[in-house]
Amino acid sequence: MTPRSPSKRKWIPTDRDFAILADLGELGIMTTRMIHKRHWSEGTGVRACQERLSLFRQEGLMAERRLAVTERQGTKIEPHDLVGPNPTAFVLLPKGAEFLETHNGIVAKRVSRSEPSHATLLHRLFVVACRLAFDAGFGSHAPRWIHEQDCVPGVGLAESAEQRHVLYERFRLEDRFAWLRPDASCLIQIAEPNDSVRFVVAYWEIDRSTNSPEREFGKASGYDCLLRTKGYQRHWPELKEMEPDAVRVFYVCESQKRIDELSNVFRALSIARFYRFVIRSRLLTTPDPTVAIWQDVQGRKYSILRQPSP
């Protein structure tokens, strides 16, 4: 007599399960180790995390995305576990978003409804890695974010790209159009000792040294139009009633050499003062916003926040 196989154990979601799903709904894509680092205690093995993610996949809440990454590309993305020939990432599916909203009241912002190219997914992981590091320096007062792929609610596929995507901008110049599509934007709110609040808008360019400095220079006309027309008020409607204290274009680069190359071509721009550069490895390992790891086109160093008074 053949014994019956045991029945599938009923899944009872935990607070950590909801937190993982909420993270995916907010960030859009994460690797196993990103999830493990945020939701398991330091020193805990990754196996428990892998088993939980496997359960989510079985339930149809998230999907696995294997990325074809070369060894040279892989070495660029440490320490966020994208090294190796076949790194794996995870995205939230519509069923997972519905489950999260129904049982926890959280509306997921970034739900996977297609399968973008490996290059696109890899680039989004770069953005998420930089965002997690930057946010870590602000604790519970982390900035709010718009990602490159975020769409305007209710605008269908029949509309143009600049109408569908929040950050996609097209400006008519005398003899051509200027285009702009930052990798992300964030709104930083800085509480001052006198109980006032400063607002800083940042636009992010995650630079992997794949474009020539001249091509990056070509983006400057889009940023110039954005700043002159106060386009940041379209992206952050709460700023329509006030001017931000600062607007910055943050370039995350792979080396000081690359920063120097870009600084040389940006230096003559009228908007050069808005640019700040940081080496990616410094950002990922030094998230403290009071440390001066950012520099302008002249090489002067800056921090995001001032050092607290003694």
BAFI-3210 file (N, C-alpha, C; in Angstrom, 3 decimals, decimal comma, padded with zeros to 6 digits):
// residues 310
n [1|2|3|4|5|6|7|8|9|10|11|12|13|14|15|16|17|18|19|20|21|22|23|24|25|26|27|28|29|30|31|32|33|34|35|36|37|38|39|40|41|42|43|44|45|46|47|48|49|50|51|52|53|54|55|56|57|58|59|60|61|62|63|64|65|66|67|68|69|70|71|72|73|74|75|76|77|78|79|80|81|82|83|84|85|86|87|88|89|90|91|92|93|94|95|96|97|98|99|100|101|102|103|104|105|106|107|108|109|110|111|112|113|114|115|116|117|118|119|120|121|122|123|124|125|126|127|128|129|130|131|132|133|134|135|136|137|138|139|140|141|142|143|144|145|146|147|148|149|150|151|152|153|154|155|156|157|158|159|160|161|162|163|164|165|166|167|168|169|170|171|172|173|174|175|176|177|178|179|180|181|182|183|184|185|186|187|188|189|190|191|192|193|194|195|196|197|198|199|200|201|202|203|204|205|206|207|208|209|210|211|212|213|214|215|216|217|218|219|220|221|222|223|224|225|226|227|228|229|230|231|232|233|234|235|236|237|238|239|240|241|242|243|244|245|246|247|248|249|250|251|252|253|254|255|256|257|258|259|260|261|262|263|264|265|266|267|268|269|270|271|272|273|274|275|276|277|278|279|280|281|282|283|284|285|286|287|288|289|290|291|292|293|294|295|296|297|298|299|300|301|302|303|304|305|306|307|308|309|310]
n.u [000,847|000,655|001,869|000,104|000,964|002,072|-000,216|-000,257|001,159|-000,662|-000,206|000,620|000,749|003,281|004,273|006,753|006,626|004,704|006,143|008,284|006,935|005,872|008,228|009,112|007,001|007,433|010,093|010,399|012,225|014,414|017,328|018,127|019,911|019,651|017,056|017,402|019,264|017,742|015,623|016,272|018,042|021,383|024,003|022,406|021,770|021,343|019,600|017,005|015,733|015,777|014,092|011,688|011,199|010,922|008,496|006,795|006,915|005,725|003,147|002,405|002,861|005,146|007,730|010,564|013,497|015,999|019,202|021,275|024,452|027,660|030,999|032,608|030,702|029,488|031,392|031,151|029,056|029,110|028,543|026,131|025,229|025,040|026,925|028,516|027,594|024,823|022,900|020,066|016,965|013,998|010,551|007,445|004,299|001,022|-000,879|000,398|000,478|-002,250|-002,843|-001,294|-002,504|-005,139|-004,878|-003,191|-003,474|-001,708|-000,755|000,840|003,431|005,036|004,634|005,149|004,297|005,182|008,010|010,844|013,951|017,127|019,135|017,676|016,490|018,793|019,818|017,809|018,216|020,657|019,787|018,070|019,900|021,509|019,559|018,734|021,082|021,373|018,970|019,367|020,922|019,176|017,444|014,360|013,353|013,462|013,886|011,237|010,422|010,561|010,624|012,297|010,630|008,076|004,633|002,090|-000,917|-003,786|-003,224|-003,092|-001,554|-001,773|-001,042|001,660|005,144|006,188|003,902|002,930|004,898|006,093|008,564|009,497|010,434|009,877|011,053|010,407|012,683|014,238|015,193|014,994|014,104|014,468|015,256|014,529|015,061|015,410|017,045|015,909|014,075|014,169|012,629|013,844|013,429|014,453|014,809|015,205|017,007|015,436|012,874|011,901|011,553|013,548|013,467|014,755|015,221|016,217|017,647|018,514|021,257|022,432|025,413|027,188|029,469|029,056|028,192|029,525|031,311|030,427|027,908|026,567|026,733|024,874|022,467|022,234|020,878|018,238|018,004|018,524|016,245|014,318|014,909|014,586|011,869|010,745|010,116|010,224|008,124|005,997|006,641|006,732|004,101|003,519|005,302|004,348|003,322|005,456|008,956|011,612|014,415|016,734|017,800|019,144|021,344|022,235|024,986|025,992|028,897|031,454|034,125|036,783|038,108|036,124|034,331|035,944|036,131|033,452|033,020|034,722|033,408|030,993|031,564|031,497|028,862|025,844|024,257|025,946|026,418|024,448|025,080|026,167|028,561|029,369|031,350|030,391|031,002|031,663|029,238|027,695|028,961|029,262|026,840|026,158|024,745|026,008|028,632|031,156|031,058|030,307|030,917|031,414|031,575|033,958|035,445|035,110|034,173|031,165|028,579|025,377|023,772|024,246|026,810|025,749|025,367|027,676]
n.v [-001,192|002,146|004,906|007,906|011,118|013,800|016,409|019,749|022,184|024,707|028,092|030,624|033,933|036,108|039,017|039,739|038,655|040,326|042,704|042,193|041,878|044,452|045,945|045,065|046,042|048,749|049,225|047,824|045,945|043,469|041,778|038,485|038,775|041,460|041,451|039,641|040,995|043,155|042,020|039,877|038,919|040,072|037,855|035,662|032,825|032,626|030,771|030,437|032,728|032,270|030,036|031,156|032,993|031,244|030,081|032,283|032,516|030,114|030,623|032,471|035,160|036,639|036,944|035,355|036,703|035,966|037,115|037,776|038,250|039,451|038,544|040,808|042,843|041,931|042,350|045,013|045,564|044,864|045,679|044,144|041,601|040,915|039,607|036,914|034,373|034,080|035,946|036,417|038,057|039,533|040,282|041,953|040,509|041,053|039,554|039,365|042,077|042,605|040,878|042,030|044,563|043,829|042,392|043,904|046,549|048,102|049,835|048,799|050,348|049,665|047,288|044,263|043,816|042,988|041,728|043,142|043,880|042,241|044,140|046,410|045,539|045,100|047,681|048,903|047,601|048,707|051,326|050,820|049,765|052,027|053,749|052,409|052,589|055,380|056,099|054,838|056,521|058,381|057,239|056,889|059,029|058,922|059,946|060,611|058,900|058,866|056,641|055,876|054,272|054,796|055,474|057,821|057,830|056,352|057,041|055,764|053,229|054,188|056,798|059,223|058,646|060,633|061,576|059,389|058,575|059,653|061,004|061,498|063,855|066,251|068,949|071,720|073,264|075,925|074,788|072,072|069,245|068,908|066,258|064,439|062,027|061,154|058,734|058,486|060,368|062,173|063,498|065,319|065,980|068,140|068,579|071,414|072,902|075,002|074,169|074,524|073,386|072,233|071,781|069,644|068,843|066,109|064,826|061,812|060,278|057,295|056,385|054,269|054,373|053,783|055,504|058,088|061,014|063,207|062,445|062,341|065,023|065,920|065,523|067,686|069,896|069,163|069,117|071,806|073,007|071,836|072,995|075,732|075,877|075,083|072,386|070,476|070,953|069,733|067,101|066,896|067,771|069,081|071,118|073,204|075,303|076,392|077,188|074,898|074,520|073,793|072,406|069,546|067,704|064,514|062,620|059,354|057,739|055,454|055,798|058,058|059,042|058,970|060,868|063,152|063,323|063,862|066,210|067,948|068,353|069,385|071,706|074,244|074,817|076,704|075,693|074,272|074,482|073,063|070,411|067,410|064,970|061,547|058,774|055,505|053,295|054,634|055,805|053,502|052,383|054,412|055,704|057,810|060,931|063,223|063,143|064,291|063,264|063,907|065,812|068,917|070,348|071,635|070,228|070,640|069,503|068,155|067,580|065,986|066,630|068,969|068,773|067,887|070,288|070,505]
n.w [000,000|-000,956|000,754|001,600|000,386|002,441|003,305|001,994|004,028|005,664|004,874|007,046|007,144|008,417|010,378|009,400|006,832|005,620|005,758|004,035|001,572|001,416|001,170|-001,360|-002,883|-002,596|-003,437|-005,819|-006,969|-005,688|-004,408|-003,057|-000,891|-000,244|000,784|002,884|004,497|005,410|006,813|008,445|011,383|012,066|011,341|011,062|009,080|005,482|004,533|005,680|004,772|002,006|001,849|002,664|000,623|-001,475|-000,756|-001,068|-003,843|-004,613|-003,766|-005,593|-005,188|-005,646|-008,132|-009,598|-010,974|-013,051|-013,802|-016,545|-016,141|-016,766|-015,703|-015,410|-015,169|-012,855|-010,825|-010,441|-008,784|-006,175|-002,702|-002,959|-003,631|-006,385|-007,712|-009,529|-011,972|-012,467|-011,017|-008,834|-008,691|-007,216|-007,783|-007,151|-007,736|-009,298|-007,794|-005,344|-004,647|-004,379|-002,274|-000,236|000,067|000,738|003,157|004,739|004,220|002,755|-000,113|-002,913|-004,748|-006,895|-009,035|-010,737|-014,033|-016,412|-018,290|-018,175|-019,933|-019,253|-018,893|-018,131|-015,708|-014,212|-014,068|-012,566|-010,173|-009,422|-008,872|-006,697|-004,839|-004,333|-003,352|-000,973|000,534|000,766|002,057|004,492|005,994|006,982|008,729|010,334|008,995|006,226|002,791|000,343|-002,691|-006,288|-008,941|-012,036|-013,677|-012,800|-013,239|-014,310|-012,581|-014,059|-016,703|-019,906|-022,094|-024,644|-024,650|-024,952|-024,066|-022,365|-021,215|-019,865|-017,983|-014,876|-014,448|-016,966|-019,276|-021,846|-023,654|-025,677|-027,730|-029,664|-032,091|-031,747|-029,649|-026,124|-024,052|-021,082|-018,610|-015,617|-013,463|-010,994|-008,510|-005,463|-002,524|-000,015|003,351|005,756|009,067|011,033|013,851|014,866|014,554|011,999|008,560|005,946|002,433|000,035|-003,289|-005,161|-008,105|-009,602|-011,191|-012,086|-012,831|-014,909|-016,322|-018,985|-020,935|-023,030|-021,832|-023,288|-024,136|-021,699|-021,143|-022,941|-021,636|-020,065|-021,127|-020,837|-018,023|-017,564|-018,704|-017,058|-014,567|-015,107|-015,756|-013,447|-013,158|-011,202|-009,546|-010,790|-010,404|-007,662|-006,174|-003,749|-003,584|-005,028|-003,678|-002,465|-002,605|-003,067|-000,854|-002,043|-005,157|-006,595|-008,771|-008,617|-009,267|-009,350|-009,452|-010,716|-010,166|-009,152|-011,337|-013,319|-012,260|-012,482|-015,274|-016,029|-014,578|-015,907|-018,377|-017,567|-016,261|-017,483|-017,752|-017,218|-015,247|-013,658|-010,946|-009,688|-009,680|-008,091|-007,150|-006,443|-005,431|-006,101|-004,387|-002,038|-001,328|-000,833|001,346|003,182|004,451|006,128|006,255|007,152|006,544|004,416|001,471|-001,045|-004,041|-005,857|-009,229|-009,109|-007,372|-004,695|-001,453|-000,022|002,410|002,914|005,089|007,761|010,269|013,521|016,144|018,872]
ca.u [000,000|001,466|001,442|-000,302|001,906|001,516|-000,908|000,501|000,918|-001,287|000,693|000,100|001,693|003,783|004,570|007,921|006,172|004,090|007,199|009,023|006,079|005,798|009,501|009,107|006,042|007,995|011,360|010,218|013,067|015,428|018,008|017,959|020,686|019,025|015,920|017,938|019,908|016,748|014,538|016,765|019,063|022,765|024,555|021,471|022,031|020,435|018,719|015,623|015,215|015,552|012,916|010,502|010,988|010,406|007,081|006,098|006,802|004,718|001,835|002,142|002,906|006,301|008,376|012,024|014,085|017,421|019,853|022,487|025,446|029,022|031,858|033,048|029,585|029,224|032,316|030,813|027,824|029,278|028,334|024,700|024,919|024,764|028,077|028,249|027,107|023,359|022,257|018,605|016,229|012,587|009,614|006,104|003,286|-000,290|-001,512|001,054|000,033|-003,625|-002,775|-000,750|-003,509|-006,304|-004,608|-002,364|-003,849|-000,616|-000,869|002,162|003,656|005,790|004,191|005,636|003,270|005,872|009,356|011,822|015,219|018,104|019,833|016,767|016,384|020,066|019,913|016,904|018,871|021,622|019,037|017,600|021,055|021,883|018,478|018,790|022,224|021,080|017,903|019,858|021,480|018,111|016,650|012,904|012,986|013,981|013,212|010,255|011,077|009,928|011,561|012,212|009,534|006,787|003,688|001,017|-002,132|-004,890|-002,792|-002,949|-000,430|-001,961|-000,452|003,100|005,971|006,324|002,628|002,719|005,892|006,163|009,834|009,871|010,166|010,284|010,951|010,607|013,637|014,045|015,480|014,973|013,535|015,360|014,635|015,085|014,435|016,325|016,865|015,030|014,056|013,724|012,347|014,467|012,930|015,484|014,324|016,199|016,872|014,387|011,600|011,551|011,891|014,099|013,149|015,756|014,834|017,385|017,470|019,598|021,800|023,316|026,331|028,006|030,567|028,747|028,019|030,642|031,028|029,689|026,502|026,029|026,596|023,646|021,330|022,225|019,853|016,989|018,012|018,415|014,820|013,587|015,125|014,019|010,402|010,344|009,477|010,167|006,796|005,133|006,994|006,437|003,041|003,507|006,196|003,708|003,041|006,703|010,174|012,543|015,620|017,792|017,582|020,439|021,458|023,198|025,612|026,682|029,891|032,216|035,507|037,133|038,443|034,879|033,850|036,766|035,742|032,157|033,189|035,366|032,460|029,872|032,022|031,157|027,411|025,242|023,633|026,973|026,365|023,430|025,559|026,986|029,059|029,849|031,803|029,352|031,434|031,594|027,832|027,188|029,607|029,255|025,539|025,958|024,614|026,817|030,006|031,327|031,509|029,853|031,727|030,879|032,424|035,262|036,140|034,824|033,436|029,943|027,725|023,960|023,319|025,290|027,156|025,004|026,137|028,059]
ca.v [000,000|003,355|005,918|009,195|012,217|014,738|017,562|020,997|022,931|026,003|029,218|031,684|035,043|036,776|040,444|039,845|038,399|041,553|043,709|041,845|042,228|045,915|046,397|044,824|046,971|050,091|049,318|047,299|044,785|043,255|040,488|037,705|039,317|042,719|041,085|039,007|042,015|044,045|041,365|038,849|039,420|039,911|036,569|034,601|032,264|033,084|029,676|030,693|033,740|031,615|029,177|032,003|033,538|030,132|029,960|033,391|032,185|029,052|031,232|033,384|036,547|037,290|036,189|035,365|037,204|035,643|038,118|037,365|039,267|039,017|038,653|042,197|043,599|041,481|042,940|046,417|045,763|044,519|044,432|043,872|040,242|040,726|038,949|035,551|034,298|034,129|036,508|036,326|039,151|039,231|041,373|041,699|040,263|041,629|038,799|039,772|043,434|042,504|040,244|043,013|045,593|043,230|041,914|044,817|047,926|048,817|049,850|048,675|051,341|049,136|045,907|043,763|043,337|042,646|041,213|044,018|043,260|042,056|045,414|047,285|045,037|045,333|049,118|049,187|047,127|049,743|052,417|050,371|049,667|053,386|054,286|051,798|053,157|056,781|056,126|054,352|057,634|059,244|056,496|056,907|060,221|058,702|060,724|059,976|058,630|058,522|055,887|056,128|053,546|055,141|056,037|058,695|057,013|056,560|057,349|054,490|052,989|054,918|058,137|059,298|058,262|061,734|061,724|058,212|058,434|060,854|061,715|061,662|065,230|066,698|070,404|072,230|074,344|076,604|073,941|070,661|068,932|068,456|065,142|064,149|060,947|060,765|057,378|058,602|061,654|062,048|064,730|065,230|066,958|068,278|069,320|072,323|073,060|075,972|073,515|074,713|072,246|072,552|070,800|069,492|067,921|065,511|063,961|060,838|059,625|056,199|056,345|053,054|054,638|053,205|056,606|059,028|062,275|064,104|062,048|062,813|066,472|066,152|065,539|068,946|070,813|068,762|069,607|073,262|073,306|071,420|073,969|077,022|075,802|074,551|071,098|069,690|071,136|068,708|065,811|066,973|068,799|069,857|072,259|074,257|076,427|076,856|076,876|074,082|075,236|073,449|071,336|068,984|066,552|063,618|061,619|058,276|057,270|054,298|056,123|059,474|059,376|059,262|062,151|064,206|063,445|064,529|067,577|068,743|068,744|070,120|072,892|075,489|074,970|077,673|074,939|073,411|074,567|072,143|069,030|066,807|063,659|060,670|057,451|054,563|052,510|055,493|055,936|052,239|052,042|055,571|056,333|058,925|062,146|064,330|062,957|065,000|062,340|064,443|066,929|069,671|070,276|072,210|069,319|070,957|068,421|068,533|066,561|066,258|067,296|069,571|068,101|068,447|071,123|069,758]
ca.w [000,000|-001,064|001,730|001,047|000,630|003,418|002,729|002,051|005,255|005,427|005,102|007,915|006,974|009,613|010,197|008,523|005,469|005,112|005,606|002,812|000,441|001,368|000,620|-002,802|-003,470|-002,553|-004,159|-007,169|-007,225|-004,642|-004,417|-001,835|000,235|000,170|001,645|004,092|005,335|005,991|007,546|009,361|012,301|011,630|011,743|010,690|007,767|004,423|004,111|006,098|003,860|000,715|001,962|002,730|-000,711|-002,270|-000,407|-001,736|-005,264|-004,731|-003,560|-006,694|-004,718|-006,244|-009,199|-009,630|-012,219|-013,157|-014,628|-017,242|-015,801|-017,008|-014,518|-015,271|-014,617|-011,502|-009,865|-010,243|-008,035|-004,776|-001,951|-002,927|-004,061|-007,803|-008,307|-009,962|-013,351|-012,577|-009,820|-008,829|-008,073|-007,009|-008,020|-006,630|-008,758|-008,957|-006,720|-004,111|-004,327|-003,901|-000,953|000,702|000,329|001,387|004,515|005,525|003,904|002,089|-001,567|-003,530|-005,793|-008,031|-009,234|-012,016|-014,964|-017,657|-018,056|-018,824|-020,315|-018,175|-018,664|-017,387|-014,336|-013,548|-013,775|-011,454|-008,946|-009,054|-008,259|-005,383|-003,946|-003,930|-002,523|000,363|001,260|001,065|003,055|005,785|006,750|007,498|009,701|010,141|008,222|004,875|001,744|-000,532|-003,965|-007,566|-009,760|-013,477|-014,319|-012,206|-014,204|-013,841|-012,440|-014,981|-018,070|-020,583|-022,994|-025,888|-024,508|-025,187|-022,920|-021,403|-020,508|-019,006|-016,926|-014,033|-014,574|-018,377|-019,680|-023,180|-023,737|-027,043|-027,907|-030,948|-033,249|-031,382|-028,347|-025,056|-023,360|-019,764|-017,852|-014,534|-012,929|-009,823|-007,814|-004,073|-001,791|001,305|004,317|006,784|010,234|011,601|015,307|015,203|014,207|010,597|007,704|004,634|001,404|-001,022|-004,360|-005,815|-009,271|-009,547|-012,377|-011,690|-013,969|-014,931|-017,265|-020,287|-021,880|-023,111|-021,123|-024,180|-024,112|-020,420|-021,301|-023,681|-020,715|-019,311|-021,642|-020,199|-016,642|-017,608|-018,913|-015,858|-013,501|-015,499|-015,749|-012,140|-013,410|-009,969|-008,947|-011,363|-009,810|-006,222|-006,134|-002,509|-003,741|-005,809|-002,773|-001,857|-003,335|-002,292|-000,442|-002,987|-006,133|-006,938|-009,663|-007,984|-010,125|-008,647|-010,425|-010,280|-009,815|-009,153|-012,720|-014,025|-011,747|-013,078|-016,685|-016,111|-014,081|-016,956|-019,425|-016,970|-015,524|-018,173|-017,821|-016,294|-014,151|-013,060|-009,475|-009,165|-009,758|-007,040|-007,569|-005,379|-005,867|-005,661|-003,234|-000,855|-000,958|-000,298|002,610|004,092|004,271|007,049|005,442|007,667|006,064|003,141|000,419|-002,313|-004,502|-006,991|-010,419|-008,762|-006,460|-003,291|-000,804|000,676|003,020|002,698|006,307|008,572|011,514|014,648|017,069|020,095]
c.u [000,886|000,972|001,078|000,746|001,274|000,863|-000,059|000,127|000,353|-000,320|-000,015|001,090|002,036|003,986|005,766|007,540|005,573|005,141|008,014|008,210|005,962|007,080|009,536|008,145|006,538|009,216|011,284|011,000|014,121|016,089|017,754|018,678|020,202|017,888|016,418|018,524|018,879|015,791|014,975|017,892|020,457|023,323|023,654|021,787|020,968|019,409|017,252|014,970|014,887|014,293|011,638|010,175|010,457|008,913|006,261|005,899|005,742|003,308|001,469|002,182|004,066|006,893|009,880|012,481|015,583|018,060|021,122|023,534|026,836|029,852|032,293|031,930|029,358|030,118|031,980|029,737|027,948|029,015|026,875|024,317|024,439|025,974|027,710|027,604|025,601|022,714|020,741|018,016|014,762|011,758|008,249|005,125|001,947|-000,999|-000,911|000,638|-001,390|-003,670|-002,311|-001,792|-004,694|-006,054|-003,814|-002,642|-002,781|-000,781|000,534|002,299|004,259|005,550|004,616|004,485|003,865|007,238|010,348|013,114|016,130|018,801|018,972|016,655|017,660|020,221|018,999|017,474|019,938|020,918|018,605|018,754|021,470|020,813|018,551|019,929|021,936|020,030|018,403|020,404|020,431|017,209|015,172|012,435|013,520|013,218|012,103|010,837|010,091|010,983|011,292|010,980|008,154|005,902|002,652|-000,261|-003,195|-004,517|-002,440|-001,773|-000,565|-001,329|001,060|003,866|006,060|005,020|002,393|003,631|006,092|007,417|010,263|009,463|010,640|010,018|011,236|011,580|013,430|014,183|015,397|014,209|014,653|014,607|015,299|014,312|015,412|016,049|015,941|015,026|013,634|013,526|012,839|013,913|013,890|014,951|015,464|015,975|015,769|012,997|011,118|012,009|012,427|013,770|014,240|015,240|016,105|016,934|018,715|019,954|022,793|024,204|027,226|029,149|030,323|028,525|029,267|030,298|030,209|028,195|025,843|025,827|025,293|022,411|021,164|021,158|018,488|016,902|017,899|016,957|013,998|013,701|014,475|012,490|009,847|009,580|009,385|008,828|005,775|005,390|006,617|005,398|003,023|004,412|005,588|003,442|004,303|007,866|011,046|013,780|016,793|017,270|018,956|020,291|022,582|023,701|026,364|027,609|030,736|033,630|035,700|037,491|037,195|034,286|034,624|036,398|034,435|032,256|033,782|034,373|031,288|030,278|031,593|029,657|026,919|024,613|024,644|026,868|025,351|023,932|026,382|027,335|029,518|030,320|030,854|029,768|031,405|030,155|027,321|027,766|029,618|027,930|025,290|025,889|025,399|028,280|030,125|031,917|031,095|030,762|031,060|031,857|033,809|036,044|035,924|033,908|032,241|029,343|026,279|023,374|024,505|025,576|026,354|025,917|026,469|027,222]
c.v [001,247|004,416|007,226|010,259|013,193|015,918|018,814|021,780|024,311|027,118|030,269|032,846|035,707|038,269|040,628|039,588|039,664|042,640|043,453|042,226|043,746|046,510|046,235|045,780|048,394|050,224|048,779|046,050|044,698|041,900|039,768|038,362|040,694|042,434|040,506|040,046|042,879|043,344|040,193|039,429|039,161|038,606|035,393|034,115|032,665|032,020|029,935|031,723|033,104|030,752|030,006|032,583|032,468|029,934|031,060|033,086|031,113|029,609|032,216|034,844|037,331|036,382|036,361|035,871|036,892|036,576|037,553|038,460|038,710|039,188|040,090|043,055|043,231|042,145|044,395|046,617|045,306|045,763|044,009|042,586|040,148|040,110|037,516|035,537|034,454|034,668|036,500|037,529|038,767|040,485|040,963|041,546|040,885|040,882|039,170|041,163|043,419|041,906|041,246|044,070|045,027|042,930|042,891|046,279|048,738|048,698|049,839|049,662|050,739|047,639|045,470|043,221|043,000|042,074|042,089|043,259|043,110|043,373|046,364|046,845|045,299|046,799|049,490|048,695|048,116|050,885|052,033|050,283|051,044|054,002|053,723|052,387|054,592|056,891|055,759|055,489|058,532|058,531|056,521|058,115|060,118|059,523|059,914|059,920|058,470|057,790|056,149|055,493|053,927|055,879|056,932|057,854|057,377|056,899|056,043|054,420|053,741|056,309|058,079|058,995|059,382|062,018|060,572|058,207|059,743|061,672|061,967|063,064|065,479|068,188|070,840|073,405|074,962|075,654|072,444|070,499|068,570|067,391|064,930|063,001|060,486|059,332|057,384|060,050|061,396|063,438|064,547|066,345|066,983|069,151|070,148|072,472|074,034|075,478|073,826|073,489|072,769|071,418|070,813|068,461|067,410|064,669|063,090|060,316|058,564|055,887|055,115|053,152|054,022|054,280|057,479|060,280|063,241|063,740|062,466|064,325|066,799|066,176|066,898|069,903|070,473|069,250|071,131|073,677|072,962|072,468|075,305|077,022|075,311|073,230|070,220|069,865|070,177|067,358|065,756|068,084|069,629|071,075|073,381|075,491|076,987|076,499|075,958|074,896|074,938|072,382|070,854|067,858|065,688|062,600|060,611|057,603|056,139|054,630|057,634|059,925|059,747|060,586|063,303|064,422|064,217|065,977|068,481|069,195|069,546|071,503|074,196|075,752|076,023|076,971|074,047|073,385|073,597|070,702|068,645|065,383|062,860|059,365|056,412|053,782|053,323|055,638|054,661|051,904|053,183|056,301|057,548|060,236|063,336|064,212|063,539|064,073|062,827|065,599|067,628|069,611|070,874|071,311|069,624|069,890|068,951|067,313|066,920|067,017|067,914|068,711|068,714|069,251|070,326|070,194]
c.w [000,000|-000,096|001,040|001,352|001,605|002,724|002,901|003,302|004,923|005,780|005,945|007,838|008,299|009,333|009,272|007,070|004,855|004,892|004,339|001,579|000,284|000,795|-000,895|-003,512|-003,503|-003,455|-005,586|-007,471|-006,135|-004,863|-003,099|-000,667|000,656|001,146|002,964|005,040|006,053|006,942|008,424|010,198|011,740|012,179|011,437|009,285|006,761|004,041|004,478|005,181|002,504|000,751|001,994|001,356|-001,655|-002,013|-001,072|-003,221|-005,482|-004,599|-004,673|-006,315|-005,324|-007,305|-009,109|-010,992|-012,200|-014,177|-015,255|-017,056|-016,056|-015,747|-014,306|-014,693|-013,156|-010,479|-009,594|-009,192|-006,588|-003,933|-001,891|-003,644|-005,499|-008,498|-008,660|-011,328|-013,493|-011,310|-009,964|-008,117|-008,002|-007,222|-007,475|-007,790|-008,353|-007,832|-005,374|-003,673|-003,778|-002,495|000,096|001,057|001,105|002,854|005,369|005,226|003,204|000,576|-002,167|-004,684|-007,053|-008,144|-010,625|-012,851|-016,325|-017,290|-018,807|-019,144|-019,105|-017,847|-017,841|-015,932|-013,561|-013,169|-012,605|-010,136|-008,482|-008,327|-006,846|-004,397|-003,437|-003,036|-001,105|001,185|001,672|002,161|004,443|006,640|007,381|008,497|009,358|009,337|006,791|003,854|001,057|-001,935|-005,113|-008,380|-011,239|-014,114|-013,790|-013,203|-013,527|-013,734|-013,475|-016,408|-018,769|-021,542|-024,309|-025,835|-024,720|-023,905|-021,893|-020,665|-019,532|-017,794|-016,175|-014,321|-016,018|-018,826|-021,119|-023,279|-025,174|-027,003|-029,294|-032,130|-032,948|-030,075|-027,380|-024,249|-022,011|-019,126|-016,770|-014,076|-011,711|-009,365|-006,386|-003,475|-000,366|002,182|005,509|007,908|010,827|013,107|015,723|014,821|012,790|009,796|006,380|003,675|000,333|-002,013|-005,026|-007,001|-009,398|-010,928|-011,891|-012,877|-013,883|-015,938|-018,631|-021,352|-021,898|-022,299|-021,976|-024,198|-022,800|-020,455|-022,018|-022,803|-020,039|-019,818|-021,067|-018,768|-016,588|-017,785|-017,681|-014,762|-013,848|-015,434|-014,416|-012,289|-012,187|-009,261|-009,543|-010,715|-008,329|-006,015|-004,863|-002,587|-004,584|-004,966|-002,134|-002,773|-002,485|-001,930|-001,366|-003,943|-006,565|-007,957|-009,107|-009,004|-009,244|-009,658|-009,838|-009,831|-009,790|-010,560|-013,509|-013,558|-012,381|-014,548|-016,829|-015,631|-015,150|-018,019|-018,864|-016,447|-016,163|-018,224|-016,839|-015,096|-013,428|-011,535|-008,871|-009,080|-008,531|-007,471|-006,350|-006,008|-005,274|-004,422|-001,953|-000,387|-000,294|001,064|003,618|003,955|005,162|006,268|005,968|007,244|004,658|002,086|-000,973|-002,736|-005,673|-008,155|-010,180|-007,807|-004,998|-002,692|-000,017|001,363|002,692|003,889|007,031|009,786|012,649|015,569|018,326|021,291]
res [m|t|p|r|s|p|s|k|r|k|w|i|p|t|d|r|d|f|a|i|l|a|d|l|g|e|l|g|i|m|t|t|r|m|i|h|k|r|h|w|s|e|g|t|g|v|r|a|c|q|e|r|l|s|l|f|r|q|e|g|l|m|a|e|r|r|l|a|v|t|e|r|q|g|t|k|i|e|p|h|d|l|v|g|p|n|p|t|a|f|v|l|l|p|k|g|a|e|f|l|e|t|h|n|g|i|v|a|k|r|v|s|r|s|e|p|s|h|a|t|l|l|h|r|l|f|v|v|a|c|r|l|a|f|d|a|g|f|g|s|h|a|p|r|w|i|h|e|q|d|c|v|p|g|v|g|l|a|e|s|a|e|q|r|h|v|l|y|e|r|f|r|l|e|d|r|f|a|w|l|r|p|d|a|s|c|l|i|q|i|a|e|p|n|d|s|v|r|f|v|v|a|y|w|e|i|d|r|s|t|n|s|p|e|r|e|f|g|k|a|s|g|y|d|c|l|l|r|t|k|g|y|q|r|h|w|p|e|l|k|e|m|e|p|d|a|v|r|v|f|y|v|c|e|s|q|k|r|i|d|e|l|s|n|v|f|r|a|l|s|i|a|r|f|y|r|f|v|i|r|s|r|l|l|t|t|p|d|p|t|v|a|i|w|q|d|v|q|g|r|k|y|s|i|l|r|q|p|s|p]
***
